[in-house]
Amino acid sequence: MAPDARALRQWMFKYRSYTPLPFLVIMVLFARPTVGSLLAGFCVLALGEALRFWGVSIAGSETRTTGGVGGTYLITNGPFAHVRNPLYLGNILMYTGIGIMSLALFPWMLIIAIGWFLFQYSLIIASEEEYLAGRFGEKYERYRRAVRRFVPRLAPYVSPEPPAKGIDLREGLASERRTLQAITLVTLLLIVIYLVRETGG
């Protein structure tokens, strides 16, 4: 791989939590929410966060690392038994939900945001898959052949090896605290914007 491509992948991984923030700011500043958009969007947002929470309750705090691609365990149970990247899929659903809630520059801003996610995650996932293939070998290749990146399979993948980790809700809450706080803040902001617009403020 060319050095510039590797550096771009590393940059995308390191700042993956921050690069979507401009879209979030625009979705708040240009928000035109309605009751219907708030309800429908929040359902999508909640679905995305539920998927994320399920994933981090198994994978743990390693999902928050920024120093470099890595991983102690190959997680193939829980949501990972249905889709290889449940946290990234959860992120896409969450931002889609916010876009629907806000109706900011709708639907073009949402389409651009989803396009950005797919571009960013394609680079990050390529690096992660290289690492996992090198560390776990045939065990990962077998899993990768059976489970897709973003399109969930209905029947869960069953690994011949016992799960590396089980669900730990306390670890999940500790890892997701900032995300849950951000969801609450954005939702309240959009509700306030709706109420101000409705009252002519």
C-alpha positions in Angstrom: 0.0 0.0 0.0 1.3 3.5 -0.8 2.4 5.5 2.2 -0.1 8.3 1.4 -3.0 5.8 1.4 -1.8 4.2 4.7 -1.6 7.7 6.3 -5.1 8.6 5.1 -6.5 5.4 6.6 -4.7 6.0 9.9 -6.0 9.6 10.0 -9.5 8.5 9.3 -9.3 5.9 12.1 -7.8 8.3 14.6 -10.4 11.1 14.0 -13.4 8.9 13.1 -15.4 10.3 16.0 -14.9 13.9 15.0 -15.0 14.0 11.2 -18.9 13.7 11.1 -19.4 16.6 13.5 -19.7 19.3 10.8 -22.7 17.4 9.5 -24.2 17.3 13.0 -23.7 21.1 13.4 -25.4 21.8 10.0 -28.3 19.5 10.9 -28.9 21.5 14.0 -28.3 25.0 12.5 -30.6 24.4 9.6 -33.2 22.2 11.4 -36.8 22.4 10.3 -38.3 19.6 12.5 -41.9 18.5 12.6 -43.7 16.2 15.0 -43.6 13.5 12.4 -39.9 13.9 11.6 -39.0 14.0 15.3 -40.8 10.8 16.0 -39.7 8.9 12.9 -36.1 10.1 13.1 -35.9 9.3 16.8 -36.9 5.7 16.1 -34.1 5.3 13.6 -31.7 7.0 16.0 -32.7 4.7 18.8 -32.3 1.6 16.6 -28.8 2.7 15.7 -27.8 3.4 19.4 -29.3 0.0 20.4 -27.1 -1.7 17.9 -24.1 0.2 19.1 -24.8 -0.5 22.7 -25.2 -4.2 22.0 -21.9 -4.2 20.3 -19.9 -2.2 22.8 -21.4 -4.3 25.7 -19.4 -7.2 24.2 -16.4 -5.6 22.5 -15.8 -3.1 25.4 -13.6 0.0 25.6 -11.3 -1.2 22.8 -13.9 0.3 20.4 -12.8 3.7 21.6 -9.1 3.5 20.8 -7.6 6.1 18.5 -3.9 5.2 18.6 -4.1 2.6 15.9 -6.1 -0.3 14.5 -6.0 -3.3 16.8 -8.0 -5.7 18.9 -7.3 -8.3 21.5 -10.2 -10.6 20.6 -12.1 -11.7 17.5 -15.7 -11.0 18.4 -18.2 -13.1 16.5 -21.2 -13.2 18.8 -24.0 -10.8 19.6 -24.5 -8.3 16.8 -21.2 -9.3 15.3 -22.8 -12.7 14.5 -25.2 -10.8 12.1 -23.0 -8.1 10.6 -19.3 -7.5 10.8 -19.4 -3.8 11.6 -22.4 -3.2 13.9 -20.9 -0.1 15.5 -20.4 1.6 12.1 -23.8 0.5 10.9 -25.2 1.9 14.2 -23.5 5.2 13.5 -25.0 5.5 10.1 -28.4 4.7 11.5 -28.0 7.3 14.2 -26.9 10.1 11.8 -29.7 9.1 9.5 -32.1 9.4 12.4 -30.8 12.9 13.3 -31.1 13.9 9.6 -34.7 12.8 9.5 -35.5 14.5 12.9 -34.0 17.8 11.8 -35.0 17.8 8.1 -32.1 20.2 7.6 -31.5 20.7 3.8 -33.4 17.5 3.4 -32.7 15.1 1.8 -29.4 16.3 0.3 -27.5 16.9 3.5 -28.4 13.4 4.7 -27.4 11.9 1.4 -24.0 13.6 1.5 -23.5 12.6 5.2 -24.2 8.9 4.4 -21.9 9.1 1.4 -19.1 10.5 3.7 -19.7 7.7 6.2 -19.4 5.0 3.5 -16.2 6.6 2.2 -14.7 7.0 5.6 -15.7 3.6 6.9 -14.5 1.8 3.7 -11.0 3.1 4.4 -11.1 2.3 8.1 -12.6 -1.2 7.6 -9.9 -2.1 5.1 -7.2 -1.4 7.7 -9.2 -3.3 10.4 -9.6 -6.3 8.1 -5.9 -6.4 7.3 -5.1 -6.4 11.0 -7.7 -9.1 11.9 -6.7 -11.3 9.0 -3.0 -11.1 10.1 -3.8 -11.7 13.8 -6.5 -14.4 13.6 -5.8 -16.0 10.2 -8.2 -18.7 9.0 -10.6 -18.1 12.0 -11.2 -14.5 10.7 -11.3 -15.5 7.1 -14.0 -18.1 7.9 -16.0 -15.4 9.7 -15.5 -12.9 7.0 -16.8 -15.3 4.3 -20.0 -15.9 6.3 -20.9 -12.5 7.6 -21.2 -9.3 5.5 -19.8 -5.9 6.3 -23.1 -3.9 6.5 -25.9 -6.0 5.4 -27.1 -8.2 8.3 -27.7 -11.9 7.9 -30.9 -13.1 9.6 -29.5 -16.3 11.1 -26.6 -15.6 13.5 -23.1 -16.9 12.6 -22.0 -19.7 14.9 -18.3 -20.0 15.4 -16.8 -23.4 16.2 -14.9 -21.7 19.0 -16.6 -20.5 22.2 -17.2 -16.7 22.3 -14.2 -14.7 23.3 -16.3 -12.3 25.4 -19.9 -12.1 26.7 -22.2 -9.2 27.3 -21.2 -6.8 30.1 -23.8 -4.0 30.4 -21.7 -2.0 32.8 -18.8 -1.9 30.4 -21.3 -1.0 27.6 -22.7 1.9 29.7 -19.2 3.2 30.5 -18.1 3.1 26.9 -21.3 4.7 25.6 -21.7 7.4 28.2 -20.5 10.2 25.9 -22.6 9.0 23.0 -25.8 8.8 25.1 -25.1 12.3 26.4 -24.7 13.6 22.9 -27.9 11.9 21.7 -29.8 13.4 24.6 -28.4 16.9 23.9 -29.1 16.8 20.2 -32.7 15.4 20.7 -33.5 18.2 23.2 -32.0 20.9 20.9 -34.2 19.7 18.0 -37.3 19.6 20.2 -36.6 23.1 21.4 -36.1 24.3 17.8 -39.4 22.7 16.9 -41.2 24.4 19.8 -39.7 27.8 19.1 -40.6 27.6 15.4 -44.2 26.5 16.3 -44.6 29.4 18.7 -43.2 31.9 16.2 -40.1 32.6 18.3 
